[in-house]
Amino acid sequence: MDTEKAQKIRATIAEVVGFDANDIQDEDRFILDYSIAYNERKALLERLNAEFGKNLDFGAFCQLETVGAVLIAYLQ
């Protein structure tokens, strides 16, 4: 997925997890690859919901373990 919207989602993820956007890969896992904490995951959810007009709840968002899963959820 290499659309402009997907790139914006990756950039938002990169800002929250502290990585370069070019290093964000679809198969990356939030907990294992980024060691994302609860508050970072919550902040990421809030930013993505606000930026992309979604209303995913925190429980559903936590089920999205990879960047690719988040991309699918926000590109639908």
VENNOR-V221682 format. One line per field, one symbol per residue. burial: 1 if it has 16 or more other ideal C-beta (glycine too) atoms within 10 Angstrom, else 0. Layout:
# VENNOR-V221682
burial = ???
This chain:
# VENNOR-V221682
burial = 0000010011011101101000010001010011010000100110010000000100001001011101101100
